[in-house]
Amino acid sequence: MNTFVRRDTDQFSDSRGVASGYPGATMARKPFATRKQAGLALARELQLLDLKGPVVVLALPRGGVPVAAEIARTLGAPLDLLLVRKIGAPFHPELAVAAVVEGSPPDVVVNEETADLPGVNDAWIQGELPTALREIERRRGVYMAGRPLRPVEGATVIVVDDGIATGTTMRAALRALRRRHPARLIVAVPVGPHATIAALSDEVDEVVCLIEPRPFRAIGLHYLDFHQLGDDEVCAALEAANAVP
């Protein structure tokens, strides 16, 4: 049976500073200072779960890597990447209409909520696939120096990102990961909309999400520092997390 872990629920408060409008509403949580701070907060929650070994932490780059690095370091678990690329809408590249995950063959997941947008069809998605796959191949070479995927069969696998919006990218990642036969699958994110988090709870064994904004507007609003990570920062976080003590 899938379980769903929610540690805080966020929404805009009224003029008295009191959140209201649904059962269990709370005061709005302060933004995370950095992705590192968010990772430390997630790690504390994950320590409350009965995590049977071996445990492997998989990050969705780029933003998920510094979050996952803190989790891996706290749990004493290895860190690897789960490479997935969003395919954006023709006139709104940041809006996911599909996502593709590395593999043989690659897994493609279409976002049903945006599939009817103007210009979005199978031909558009297929036309964008080669570019997405080239970037996945580039990232594997740069970040992991050509190292093969870490085995996860029979392991407790924690999939981490710095936040979830539509969930298209995460669903694609999880679908591909299931083919590698983990024993237990956990999603850990600092922030995401309630409906998306609830839907993901049907895909995995646990979802740990620290903030569920109602209404949800943007992941970046819940960080004081939400800068675009460069390849060098990703490599440094991976190297530090996997360094032998």
C-alpha positions as CSV (number, residue, x, y, z in Angstrom):
1,M,0.0,0.0,0.0
2,N,1.4,3.4,-0.9
3,T,1.8,5.9,1.8
4,F,2.0,9.7,1.6
5,V,4.0,11.8,4.0
6,R,3.3,15.5,4.2
7,R,5.1,17.6,6.8
8,D,3.7,21.0,6.2
9,T,0.9,22.6,4.2
10,D,1.3,26.2,3.0
11,Q,-1.2,28.8,1.7
12,F,-1.7,32.5,1.7
13,S,-2.9,33.7,5.1
14,D,-5.7,36.2,5.7
15,S,-5.2,39.8,7.0
16,R,-4.6,38.5,10.6
17,G,-1.8,36.2,9.4
18,V,-4.0,33.1,10.0
19,A,-4.2,30.5,7.3
20,S,-7.7,29.2,6.6
21,G,-9.8,27.6,4.0
22,Y,-9.2,23.9,4.4
23,P,-8.7,21.4,7.2
24,G,-5.2,21.4,8.7
25,A,-4.2,24.7,7.2
26,T,-1.1,26.2,8.8
27,M,0.9,29.4,8.7
28,A,3.0,29.9,5.6
29,R,6.5,28.4,6.0
30,K,9.5,30.6,5.5
31,P,11.4,30.0,2.2
32,F,14.4,27.8,2.2
33,A,17.6,29.8,2.1
34,T,19.3,27.4,-0.4
35,R,18.8,24.0,-2.0
36,K,21.4,22.7,0.6
37,Q,19.1,23.8,3.5
38,A,16.2,22.1,1.8
39,G,18.2,18.9,1.4
40,L,19.1,18.9,5.1
41,A,15.4,19.4,6.1
42,L,14.4,16.5,3.8
43,A,17.1,14.3,5.2
44,R,15.8,14.8,8.7
45,E,12.3,13.6,7.6
46,L,13.8,10.6,5.7
47,Q,15.6,9.5,8.9
48,L,12.2,9.0,10.5
49,L,11.4,6.3,7.9
50,D,12.4,2.7,8.3
51,L,15.0,2.7,5.4
52,K,16.2,-0.8,4.9
53,G,19.5,-1.1,3.0
54,P,21.0,-0.8,0.6
55,V,19.8,2.8,0.1
56,V,20.6,4.7,-3.1
57,V,19.9,8.4,-3.7
58,L,19.1,9.5,-7.3
59,A,19.0,13.2,-8.2
60,L,17.3,14.9,-11.1
61,P,19.8,17.4,-12.4
62,R,20.5,20.1,-12.2
63,G,18.5,21.5,-9.3
64,G,18.0,18.3,-7.5
65,V,21.7,17.5,-7.1
66,P,22.6,19.8,-4.2
67,V,19.4,18.8,-2.4
68,A,20.1,15.1,-3.0
69,A,23.8,15.5,-2.0
70,E,22.8,16.6,1.6
71,I,20.4,13.6,1.8
72,A,23.0,11.1,0.6
73,R,25.6,12.6,3.0
74,T,23.2,12.4,6.0
75,L,22.1,8.9,5.2
76,G,25.5,7.6,4.3
77,A,24.2,6.5,0.9
78,P,25.7,6.7,-2.6
79,L,24.5,9.4,-4.9
80,D,23.8,9.0,-8.6
81,L,21.8,10.8,-11.3
82,L,18.5,10.0,-13.0
83,L,18.8,11.9,-16.2
84,V,15.6,13.2,-17.6
85,R,14.8,16.1,-20.0
86,K,11.7,18.1,-20.2
87,I,10.1,18.8,-23.7
88,G,8.5,22.2,-23.6
89,A,5.6,23.7,-25.5
90,P,6.3,25.4,-28.8
91,F,5.8,28.9,-27.6
92,H,6.5,28.2,-23.9
93,P,9.6,26.1,-23.5
94,E,9.4,26.1,-19.7
95,L,6.0,24.5,-19.7
96,A,6.4,20.7,-19.9
97,V,4.4,18.8,-22.5
98,A,6.4,15.7,-22.2
99,A,9.6,14.3,-20.7
100,V,12.2,11.7,-21.8
101,V,14.4,9.6,-19.6
102,E,17.7,7.9,-20.5
103,G,17.5,4.2,-21.2
104,S,17.3,1.6,-24.0
105,P,14.9,2.5,-25.3
106,P,14.3,5.9,-23.7
107,D,11.0,6.4,-21.8
108,V,8.8,9.2,-23.0
109,V,5.9,10.5,-20.8
110,V,3.3,12.9,-22.2
111,N,1.7,15.5,-19.9
112,E,-2.0,15.0,-20.5
113,E,-2.8,18.4,-19.0
114,T,-0.8,20.2,-21.7
115,A,-1.1,17.8,-24.6
116,D,-3.9,19.9,-26.2
117,L,-2.0,23.2,-26.3
118,P,-1.6,24.8,-29.8
119,G,1.2,23.1,-31.7
120,V,1.6,20.2,-29.3
121,N,1.2,16.8,-31.0
122,D,3.2,13.6,-31.5
123,A,5.2,15.1,-34.4
124,W,6.3,18.0,-32.2
125,I,7.4,15.7,-29.3
126,Q,9.2,13.3,-31.7
127,G,10.9,16.3,-33.4
128,E,12.2,17.5,-30.0
129,L,13.4,14.1,-28.8
130,P,16.9,14.1,-30.5
131,T,17.9,17.4,-28.9
132,A,16.7,16.1,-25.5
133,L,18.6,12.9,-25.8
134,R,21.8,14.6,-26.9
135,E,21.6,16.8,-23.8
136,I,21.1,13.7,-21.6
137,E,24.1,12.0,-23.2
138,R,26.2,15.2,-22.7
139,R,25.2,15.4,-19.0
140,R,26.1,11.8,-18.4
141,G,29.5,12.4,-19.9
142,V,30.2,15.6,-18.0
143,Y,28.7,14.8,-14.6
144,M,29.6,11.1,-14.4
145,A,32.6,10.9,-16.6
146,G,31.0,8.0,-18.6
147,R,30.5,5.8,-15.5
148,P,27.6,3.4,-15.9
149,L,24.3,3.7,-14.0
150,R,24.5,2.5,-10.4
151,P,22.6,-0.7,-9.9
152,V,19.4,-0.2,-7.9
153,E,17.8,-3.6,-8.2
154,G,16.6,-4.7,-4.7
155,A,17.5,-1.3,-3.2
156,T,15.6,1.4,-1.4
157,V,15.8,4.2,-3.9
158,I,15.1,7.9,-3.0
159,V,14.5,10.1,-6.0
160,V,15.1,13.8,-5.3
161,D,14.5,17.1,-7.0
162,D,14.4,20.7,-5.8
163,G,10.7,20.9,-6.4
164,I,7.8,19.6,-8.5
165,A,5.4,21.6,-10.6
166,T,3.4,19.6,-13.1
167,G,5.1,16.3,-12.2
168,T,5.7,15.3,-15.8
169,T,9.5,15.1,-15.4
170,M,9.2,13.1,-12.2
171,R,6.6,10.7,-13.5
172,A,8.9,10.0,-16.5
173,A,11.8,9.4,-14.2
174,L,9.8,7.0,-12.0
175,R,8.4,5.0,-14.9
176,A,11.9,4.4,-16.2
177,L,13.3,3.6,-12.8
178,R,10.7,0.9,-12.2
179,R,12.2,-1.1,-15.0
180,R,15.4,-1.4,-12.9
181,H,13.4,-3.2,-10.2
182,P,14.1,-1.3,-6.9
183,A,12.6,-2.9,-3.8
184,R,11.2,0.4,-2.5
185,L,10.8,3.7,-4.2
186,I,10.6,7.0,-2.4
187,V,10.2,10.5,-3.8
188,A,11.6,13.4,-1.7
189,V,11.1,17.0,-2.7
190,P,11.0,20.2,-0.7
191,V,8.0,21.7,-2.4
192,G,5.1,20.8,-4.8
193,P,1.4,21.4,-5.4
194,H,-0.9,19.2,-3.4
195,A,-2.7,17.6,-6.4
196,T,0.6,16.6,-8.0
197,I,2.1,15.3,-4.8
198,A,-1.1,13.2,-4.1
199,A,-1.0,11.8,-7.6
200,L,2.6,10.8,-7.3
201,S,1.8,8.9,-4.1
202,D,0.1,6.3,-6.3
203,E,3.3,5.8,-8.3
204,V,5.7,5.1,-5.4
205,D,5.9,3.7,-1.9
206,E,6.3,7.0,-0.1
207,V,6.3,10.7,-1.0
208,V,8.1,13.1,1.4
209,C,7.2,16.7,0.6
210,L,7.9,19.5,3.1
211,I,5.6,22.3,1.6
212,E,2.4,22.0,-0.5
213,P,1.5,25.6,-1.4
214,R,-2.2,26.4,-1.9
215,P,-2.3,28.0,-4.4
216,F,0.9,26.8,-6.0
217,R,2.7,29.4,-8.1
218,A,6.3,28.6,-8.7
219,I,9.0,26.5,-7.0
220,G,11.5,29.4,-6.9
221,L,9.2,31.4,-4.6
222,H,10.1,29.0,-1.9
223,Y,13.8,29.6,-2.0
224,L,15.8,32.8,-1.2
225,D,18.5,31.5,-3.5
226,F,17.2,29.7,-6.6
227,H,20.0,30.4,-9.1
228,Q,20.5,28.4,-12.2
229,L,23.1,25.8,-11.4
230,G,26.1,25.4,-13.7
231,D,27.8,22.1,-14.6
232,D,30.7,22.9,-12.3
233,E,28.4,23.1,-9.3
234,V,26.7,19.8,-10.2
235,C,30.0,18.1,-10.5
236,A,31.3,19.5,-7.2
237,A,28.2,18.4,-5.3
238,L,28.4,14.9,-6.8
239,E,32.1,14.6,-5.9
240,A,31.6,15.8,-2.3
241,A,28.6,13.6,-1.7
242,N,30.4,10.5,-2.9
243,A,33.8,11.3,-1.3
244,V,35.1,8.5,0.9
245,P,35.2,9.7,4.5
